[in-house]
Amino acid sequence: MAAIVHLNDLTLGYERHPAVHHLTGQIEQGELVAVCGPNGAGKSTLLKGLVGLIKPLSGSIAWQNVRPQDIAYLPQSADVDRSFPISVQELVAMGLWRRLGAFGRVDRLARQKIDAALDSVGLAGFQERLIGTLSGGQMQRMLFARLILQDASVLLLDEPFAAVDDRTISHLLGLIEAWRREQRTIIAVLHDLALVRDYFPTSLLLARECVAWGKTEHVLTETSMQQSRSLVEAFDRDAEFCERGP
Amino acid sequence: MMAALYDLILAPFVEFDFMRRALIGSFVLALSAGPMGVFLVLRRMSLVGDAMAHAILPGAAIGYLIAGLSLSAMTLGGLIAGCLVAILAGLVTRHTQLREDASLASFYIISLALGVTLVSLKGSNIDLLHVLFGSVLALDDAALILLASISSFTILVLAVIYRPLVLECVDPGFLRTISSMGAPVHLLFLCLVVINLISGFHAMGTLLAVGVLMLPAISARFWCQSVGTMMGVSCVIGILASALGLIASYHLGLASGPTIILLAGVLYFLSLLLGPQGGLLWLLRRSVHLEG
């Protein structure tokens, strides 16, 4: 399998304070990777860096044959304005942006795709509902439907199962499984370690630094978990400049 | 009866050329201000519109200092000042901790002070009143053509950027990951705000320009649930307020610009009470609920 992205001594952060510190590694095409770690470990930051929303402080992210539009990103709390008067169907249709662009008509084929996507996240019949009337879990499922329509080869999911009930989780896991069979690369930030052990062959345990990266059963061990908890420190206002060379 | 109605509604416009001009001017203004206002409301930029309205004042004032009450000079000055403030505020927001409303607020209050100072440097108080409250009854051919052009241009551009603009409002983070249109679309939208405020400035003056933009749009929110119908309803309310306002100002001898805005205010309160989307009277019906 060919590597789809190389991380070279990557440091990401905010206002020069690193949230992900000197991370090196690669992800292969078709891999299903779970990113785990305690709060503040830099998991979400890593995804934001991968999707290009924040630029590396140092090091680099090198995608191989992946264009920006091939990457779909489901943020942790999408900044969707829920008071905006837009229907579920219209919002989900935006997943077809790559095909429709700013002007393309939402034709019958598009409508069928939208219906199918809504159906597969269990929101059949919600087309005309305004997004403001959805519950938190339904909202998340709607965003998943949009993700399906994006038809991307790389999917970055930040806590995709937050506020989602068990039945829907197993349903969404089925979707993820299907994506993997289609050789899509999936990188998901997850907190439920049991779920990671059951479904994700590869894991990255992050605690600002990389604690362990590889086969899940080797990564999520008691020692590495303990190590990760001790590594995350408070935001240090007076931190020294990092002198570590590449 | 018919004669009385004729005297009340049609006679002012049939008899007086300036009333017809005022009617046409405020209609074309309402046509583009309606949809623009809807986006300002939905983007929570109601007060931003107000701030920008004041921001064009110093530019118009400099135009006035150079060329007196000249349409082109004041338009050009207002355009430059408005765009400058929009861009500066955007830059300050992007590169500092300040949010857009805060940075705009600081720019506009400076602009307002500067503008009033500049006008009073040369002009009389009458000129100052003209700049602050406009002159919908004194619109000449050139002004009408300017208003109509701005209106047409606005509607065309809105049609072109409609989808990314809606997405910019509802889920800007998503738009950023799928397209790089977000920032240019936002900037273009701010430019549209500026030119519509200049339209409003010629008709209603700086202080009330934002009224034709916001009041119909805010009222429309109480009548419908989709962006498209909101834009339509907002136009209709704007046109209604203009016509009724002009008629009322004619018969009661009131200043016409403020009367139009007051009528828009009346329509707002009616919407607030009667509108099916969250209108206050509908709250009374709440006690009956549906099966599922």
Chai-1 contact restraints between the chains, C-beta under 6 A:
chainA,res_idxA,chainB,res_idxB,connection_type,confidence,min_distance_angstrom,max_distance_angstrom,comment,restraint_id
A,V51,B,T177,contact,1.0,0.0,6.0,A-B,restraint_1
A,Y73,B,T177,contact,1.0,0.0,6.0,A-B,restraint_2
A,P75,B,G173,contact,1.0,0.0,6.0,A-B,restraint_3
A,D79,B,G173,contact,1.0,0.0,6.0,A-B,restraint_4
A,V80,B,D171,contact,1.0,0.0,6.0,A-B,restraint_5
A,D81,B,V170,contact,1.0,0.0,6.0,A-B,restraint_6
A,F84,B,L42,contact,1.0,0.0,6.0,A-B,restraint_7
A,F84,B,C169,contact,1.0,0.0,6.0,A-B,restraint_8
A,F84,B,V170,contact,1.0,0.0,6.0,A-B,restraint_9
A,P85,B,Q225,contact,1.0,0.0,6.0,A-B,restraint_10
A,P85,B,S226,contact,1.0,0.0,6.0,A-B,restraint_11
A,I86,B,V170,contact,1.0,0.0,6.0,A-B,restraint_12
A,M94,B,L167,contact,1.0,0.0,6.0,A-B,restraint_13
A,W97,B,I178,contact,1.0,0.0,6.0,A-B,restraint_14
A,A102,B,R163,contact,1.0,0.0,6.0,A-B,restraint_15
A,A102,B,P164,contact,1.0,0.0,6.0,A-B,restraint_16
